[in-house]
Amino acid sequence: MTTCSSARLPLLLLVPLALLVAGAAQAAAGDARLDLSTVQAAEGGYVLADGRELSLRLLSRAVEVRVDDQPAQRWLPQSEAVLVSPDGRHRLHLHRGTNGFVDRVSLESPRPR
């Protein structure tokens, strides 16, 4: 009969515990694990309806958005067609053409009261 050594037993318990904690942290963060490949196809530069230039660049879990000469911000994907600003007040809609590629974007901002 073989037995586990006392040094090996904590390691066997540590791995499932680490996976459980990582899964709980991911669920608490609300990470929807969207498929960013659809956003990746939208990388590049666009001109908004008001004439401002906007650029998109895919990062690991977010999308870097830069409008004109302002500093780039990390926007999070809400869906495959909508990105949300860090403060949650602005939305960037990715409009796809008949070929399935993003051909234009529109920026939704809150209306002043």
Phi and psi restraints in degrees (value plus and minus 20) as a CYANA .aco file:
   2 THR   PHI    -121.4   -81.4
   2 THR   PSI     129.3   169.3
   3 THR   PHI    -147.4  -107.4
   3 THR   PSI     133.2   173.2
   4 CYS   PHI     -96.6   -56.6
   4 CYS   PSI     121.5   161.5
   5 SER   PHI     -91.8   -51.8
   5 SER   PSI     134.8   174.8
   6 SER   PHI     -85.9   -45.9
   6 SER   PSI     -45.9    -5.9
   7 ALA   PHI     -95.8   -55.8
   7 ALA   PSI     -48.1    -8.1
   8 ARG   PHI    -104.3   -64.3
   8 ARG   PSI     -48.9    -8.9
   9 LEU   PHI     -82.2   -42.2
   9 LEU   PSI     -66.8   -26.8
  10 PRO   PHI     -81.2   -41.2
  10 PRO   PSI     -54.1   -14.1
  11 LEU   PHI     -85.6   -45.6
  11 LEU   PSI     -58.6   -18.6
  12 LEU   PHI     -85.9   -45.9
  12 LEU   PSI     -50.7   -10.7
  13 LEU   PHI    -104.6   -64.6
  13 LEU   PSI     -46.1    -6.1
  14 LEU   PHI     -90.9   -50.9
  14 LEU   PSI     -59.2   -19.2
  15 VAL   PHI     -83.6   -43.6
  15 VAL   PSI     -71.4   -31.4
  16 PRO   PHI     -83.1   -43.1
  16 PRO   PSI     -54.4   -14.4
  17 LEU   PHI     -85.1   -45.1
  17 LEU   PSI     -62.0   -22.0
  18 ALA   PHI     -83.8   -43.8
  18 ALA   PSI     -60.1   -20.1
  19 LEU   PHI     -86.2   -46.2
  19 LEU   PSI     -58.4   -18.4
  20 LEU   PHI     -85.4   -45.4
  20 LEU   PSI     -64.2   -24.2
  21 VAL   PHI     -85.7   -45.7
  21 VAL   PSI     -61.6   -21.6
  22 ALA   PHI     -83.5   -43.5
  22 ALA   PSI     -59.9   -19.9
  23 GLY   PHI     -86.0   -46.0
  23 GLY   PSI     -59.5   -19.5
  24 ALA   PHI     -87.5   -47.5
  24 ALA   PSI     -59.7   -19.7
  25 ALA   PHI     -85.5   -45.5
  25 ALA   PSI     -58.8   -18.8
  26 GLN   PHI     -86.3   -46.3
  26 GLN   PSI     -61.5   -21.5
  27 ALA   PHI     -86.9   -46.9
  27 ALA   PSI     -57.8   -17.8
  28 ALA   PHI     -86.8   -46.8
  28 ALA   PSI     -52.5   -12.5
  29 ALA   PHI     -96.3   -56.3
  29 ALA   PSI     -32.3     7.7
  30 GLY   PHI      54.7    94.7
  30 GLY   PSI       5.5    45.5
  31 ASP   PHI     -91.4   -51.4
  31 ASP   PSI      90.6   130.6
  32 ALA   PHI    -100.9   -60.9
  32 ALA   PSI     -28.0    12.0
  33 ARG   PHI      33.5    73.5
  33 ARG   PSI      32.5    72.5
  34 LEU   PHI     -89.3   -49.3
  34 LEU   PSI     132.0   172.0
  35 ASP   PHI     -96.6   -56.6
  35 ASP   PSI      85.5   125.5
  36 LEU   PHI    -100.2   -60.2
  36 LEU   PSI     -21.2    18.8
  37 SER   PHI     -85.1   -45.1
  37 SER   PSI     -49.6    -9.6
  38 THR   PHI     -90.9   -50.9
  38 THR   PSI     -52.6   -12.6
  39 VAL   PHI     -95.6   -55.6
  39 VAL   PSI     -53.1   -13.1
  40 GLN   PHI     -79.0   -39.0
  40 GLN   PSI     -54.6   -14.6
  41 ALA   PHI     -87.1   -47.1
  41 ALA   PSI     -35.4     4.6
  42 ALA   PHI    -113.4   -73.4
  42 ALA   PSI     -20.0    20.0
  43 GLU   PHI     -78.2   -38.2
  43 GLU   PSI     119.7   159.7
  44 GLY   PHI     118.0   158.0
  44 GLY   PSI    -181.6  -141.6
  45 GLY   PHI    -130.8   -90.8
  45 GLY   PSI     126.4   166.4
  46 TYR   PHI    -158.9  -118.9
  46 TYR   PSI     138.2   178.2
  47 VAL   PHI    -133.1   -93.1
  47 VAL   PSI     103.8   143.8
  48 LEU   PHI     -95.8   -55.8
  48 LEU   PSI     147.3   187.3
  49 ALA   PHI     -80.4   -40.4
  49 ALA   PSI     -49.7    -9.7
  50 ASP   PHI    -107.7   -67.7
  50 ASP   PSI     -15.0    25.0
  51 GLY   PHI      75.3   115.3
  51 GLY   PSI     -28.6    11.4
  52 ARG   PHI     -91.6   -51.6
  52 ARG   PSI     130.2   170.2
  53 GLU   PHI    -116.8   -76.8
  53 GLU   PSI     118.4   158.4
  54 LEU   PHI    -148.8  -108.8
  54 LEU   PSI     117.3   157.3
  55 SER   PHI    -146.2  -106.2
  55 SER   PSI     123.6   163.6
  56 LEU   PHI    -138.8   -98.8
  56 LEU   PSI     118.0   158.0
  57 ARG   PHI    -162.0  -122.0
  57 ARG   PSI     108.8   148.8
  58 LEU   PHI     -98.9   -58.9
  58 LEU   PSI     110.1   150.1
  59 LEU   PHI    -128.2   -88.2
  59 LEU   PSI    -189.8  -149.8
  60 SER   PHI     -85.7   -45.7
  60 SER   PSI     -67.7   -27.7
  61 ARG   PHI    -148.5  -108.5
  61 ARG   PSI     -11.0    29.0
  62 ALA   PHI    -164.8  -124.8
  62 ALA   PSI     158.1   198.1
  63 VAL   PHI    -144.3  -104.3
  63 VAL   PSI     108.9   148.9
  64 GLU   PHI    -103.6   -63.6
  64 GLU   PSI     103.0   143.0
  65 VAL   PHI    -137.9   -97.9
  65 VAL   PSI     110.9   150.9
  66 ARG   PHI    -149.2  -109.2
  66 ARG   PSI     107.2   147.2
  67 VAL   PHI    -131.8   -91.8
  67 VAL   PSI     102.3   142.3
  68 ASP   PHI      31.1    71.1
  68 ASP   PSI    -149.8  -109.8
  69 ASP   PHI    -118.7   -78.7
  69 ASP   PSI      -7.9    32.1
  70 GLN   PHI     -93.2   -53.2
  70 GLN   PSI     137.5   177.5
  71 PRO   PHI     -82.5   -42.5
  71 PRO   PSI     127.2   167.2
  72 ALA   PHI     -89.1   -49.1
  72 ALA   PSI     126.3   166.3
  73 GLN   PHI    -145.5  -105.5
  73 GLN   PSI     132.6   172.6
  74 ARG   PHI    -110.1   -70.1
  74 ARG   PSI      90.5   130.5
  75 TRP   PHI    -119.1   -79.1
  75 TRP   PSI     128.8   168.8
  76 LEU   PHI    -126.4   -86.4
  76 LEU   PSI     121.2   161.2
  77 PRO   PHI     -93.7   -53.7
  77 PRO   PSI     107.5   147.5
  78 GLN   PHI    -110.6   -70.6
  78 GLN   PSI     -55.8   -15.8
  79 SER   PHI    -170.6  -130.6
  79 SER   PSI    -192.8  -152.8
  80 GLU   PHI     -93.0   -53.0
  80 GLU   PSI     -31.6     8.4
  81 ALA   PHI    -141.3  -101.3
  81 ALA   PSI     -19.6    20.4
  82 VAL   PHI    -156.0  -116.0
  82 VAL   PSI     112.0   152.0
  83 LEU   PHI    -132.8   -92.8
  83 LEU   PSI     124.4   164.4
  84 VAL   PHI    -137.3   -97.3
  84 VAL   PSI     116.9   156.9
  85 SER   PHI     -87.0   -47.0
  85 SER   PSI     142.3   182.3
  86 PRO   PHI     -78.6   -38.6
  86 PRO   PSI     -53.0   -13.0
  87 ASP   PHI    -106.4   -66.4
  87 ASP   PSI     -25.4    14.6
  88 GLY   PHI      58.6    98.6
  88 GLY   PSI     -16.2    23.8
  89 ARG   PHI    -111.4   -71.4
  89 ARG   PSI     -41.8    -1.8
  90 HIS   PHI    -137.3   -97.3
  90 HIS   PSI     126.2   166.2
  91 ARG   PHI    -148.2  -108.2
  91 ARG   PSI     119.6   159.6
  92 LEU   PHI    -133.7   -93.7
  92 LEU   PSI      97.5   137.5
  93 HIS   PHI    -115.6   -75.6
  93 HIS   PSI     110.2   150.2
  94 LEU   PHI    -118.6   -78.6
  94 LEU   PSI      93.7   133.7
  95 HIS   PHI    -117.7   -77.7
  95 HIS   PSI     105.4   145.4
  96 ARG   PHI    -120.4   -80.4
  96 ARG   PSI     124.2   164.2
  97 GLY   PHI    -104.1   -64.1
  97 GLY   PSI    -194.3  -154.3
  98 THR   PHI     -86.5   -46.5
  98 THR   PSI     -41.6    -1.6
  99 ASN   PHI    -104.4   -64.4
  99 ASN   PSI     -23.7    16.3
 100 GLY   PHI      71.9   111.9
 100 GLY   PSI     -28.6    11.4
 101 PHE   PHI    -110.0   -70.0
 101 PHE   PSI     132.3   172.3
 102 VAL   PHI     -92.4   -52.4
 102 VAL   PSI     100.1   140.1
 103 ASP   PHI    -128.6   -88.6
 103 ASP   PSI     -34.9     5.1
 104 ARG   PHI    -179.1  -139.1
 104 ARG   PSI     142.1   182.1
 105 VAL   PHI    -149.8  -109.8
 105 VAL   PSI     134.9   174.9
 106 SER   PHI    -154.4  -114.4
 106 SER   PSI     121.5   161.5
 107 LEU   PHI    -124.7   -84.7
 107 LEU   PSI     102.9   142.9
 108 GLU   PHI    -123.1   -83.1
 108 GLU   PSI      99.8   139.8
 109 SER   PHI    -138.7   -98.7
 109 SER   PSI     133.2   173.2
 110 PRO   PHI     -86.6   -46.6
 110 PRO   PSI     124.5   164.5
 111 ARG   PHI    -100.2   -60.2
 111 ARG   PSI     119.5   159.5
 112 PRO   PHI     -87.6   -47.6
 112 PRO   PSI     125.2   165.2
